[in-house]
Amino acid sequence: MSKPFYVTTPIYYVNDRPHIGHTYTTVLADVVARFHRMRGEEVYFLTGTDEHGQKVEKAAAARGITPKQLADEVVANYTDLWQRMGMTHFRLIRTTDQDHKEQVQRLFQRLLDKGDIYKATYKGLYSVSDEAYVTEMQAKELQAQGLAHQLVELEEETYFFRLSAYQDRLLAYFEAHPGFVQPDFRFNEVKRFVEGGLQDLSISRTSISWGIPVPGDEKHVIYVWFDALLNYLSACPANCWPPDLQLVGKDILRFHAVYWPAFLMSAGMFLPETILAHGWWLMGDDKMSKSKGNVVRPDTLLRFGNDALRFFFMREMQVGHDRGFSFEGFMDRLNADLANGLGNLASRTLSMIQRYRGGLVPIPALPDEQDQEMATRLLEVFPEYLEKARANDFHAALDALWSYLRALDGYIVKAEPWKLAKDPANDPKLDAVLANLYRALRATALLVAPVMPALAQSLWESLGHADQVAARTFHGFALDGPAIGPIGESKPLFQRIDKEKEMSELEAAEAPIETKATLDVPEIRETVDAESFFKVDLRVGRILEAERVPKSDKLIKMKVDLGIEQRTIVGGIGKAYEPDQLLNRLVVVVANLAPRKLMGIESHGMLLAASDNASKPYLVAPPDDAQPGFLVK
Ligand code: ME8
């Protein structure tokens, strides 16, 4: 029997309910799983939860419950969400599962027996917030960031994993497996990290009790990452190893591309085929995260449908890169591609086949050059889509398919079937057009089934099929085969979203901003050279007018004097400021920012504001004697 295709997501911490970042990774894995099933492969798809460690221990203590009770509570959110979203994982592994605990202890013992795990005394600095030992170099960085208070001197007995012994072996493996980490630019980061030298890794703690005990030395608990990474092994049935694709966010790539392969090498096991690191969904310039209080929960978006959210994720995010999230962008994408794009094409095509051919799909007898061109494009876009999807690039696959769908709109406009239908002499041409459109939709239903299972099925049935589209395989699908019978009932594929109306409701439904007493100082962003910085034109401006944007409690529309001209600027400061408070205020404006539309209003420029944990804006103010137009540099 051939080995099933094995795909994994990270196992999520139970210190938070799922947000759209976690949902994104799991959707991607589910799309990949469904795609491989339709390639005729058996698939094993695993997700799970990471439940041990100090943070869970503390959070539970604060609530007066046991860590396991807390974990059970949070895990219920995950199981419920994945079930509602129709995820097709075989198992949601929990690191508190008995089989996992045994696996972790077995492997720990094996590496101990082999000499790759040894006990020694650690003497040095420890970061309390990261729960990790800190090298001198890292300590200097933290001190430079004003975070020295997070460091404590520590001397303790700990078990180390002999990571340093794997540096050369890892580099040799990377050399021999150029596709091991994707995308390439992330692989290069990993290589540079390993080339920089690896130190042995502490893999036990005595300060924590909530974890898996070291076998035979129970005052030590196994370090969460050693525990967590092994989940992929614990949950793997005998014939599945190794994983074909491990999806991770870029934040946890080092654990998966350096520590994890080293553990496996030490255990004498095969390494995963590919580790794919995707980027982050951002809010503004920030990563979405609970501590920043800027999270969007999946339920806020799921009211537009499961398929809509899945499509948005796959269509918008170029795997590997970061992507800014906005409700407006979300709705624009769905309206453009699902309500207009595909939805419109399907309803037009089906109603024409119904009206002009009584629901029977014609067989084209005499296609002209234009018809042939469209038929050829289908023959091209079909394998192109499959190839891109096989490379996990659903963004590019959908892009190619939607550009074909747009070309079909143009084809209809040129062919004008409604005119052709008036004269029987045009029958061959009308037949060719209708058949081409039908075939395009049939292929589309098949191709998008992994991304939008329900929508694809609905389209499939409208085209006259009674079976499950997801049970079909791509291979051997006859793109130009005749229809199996008359078309079915046409159902609207996607209801157009009333953006203005939804916008205000969405803003209201947004997760309440969670405030914290102390400021969680974000890390300094990556270095930019002076030349890049000076490209930004910062000016003093004065706010002349300010009014709320209707139906939004966040946005304020302002007229701002920049000394040389007046600008309309829309700012997301409405929760922190009343329009009256803004009048006559001096502000700092990013004057050469490309204009963009916010709720239909063109905003040209941006006001600088500081922000706290909860993303509350504090407008940056020049001194009173500054004047509009002054350059800020
Ligand atoms: O790191 N955008 O768990 P975690 C995109 N337990 N994806 C995001 C995201 C965002 N803004 N935020 C989170 C852990 N993710 C460990 C993993 S694995 C052996 C242990 C996704 O709950 C992304 O996949 O912090 C990231 O890797 C994962 O959630 C982190 O989830």
Boltz pocket constraint, residues with backbone or C-beta under 6 A from the ligand:
constraints:
  - pocket:
      binder: B
      contacts: [[A, 9], [A, 10], [A, 11], [A, 12], [A, 13], [A, 14], [A, 20], [A, 21], [A, 22], [A, 24], [A, 25], [A, 50], [A, 225], [A, 228], [A, 229], [A, 230], [A, 247], [A, 248], [A, 249], [A, 250], [A, 251], [A, 252], [A, 279], [A, 280], [A, 281], [A, 282], [A, 287], [A, 288], [A, 289]]
      max_distance: 6.0
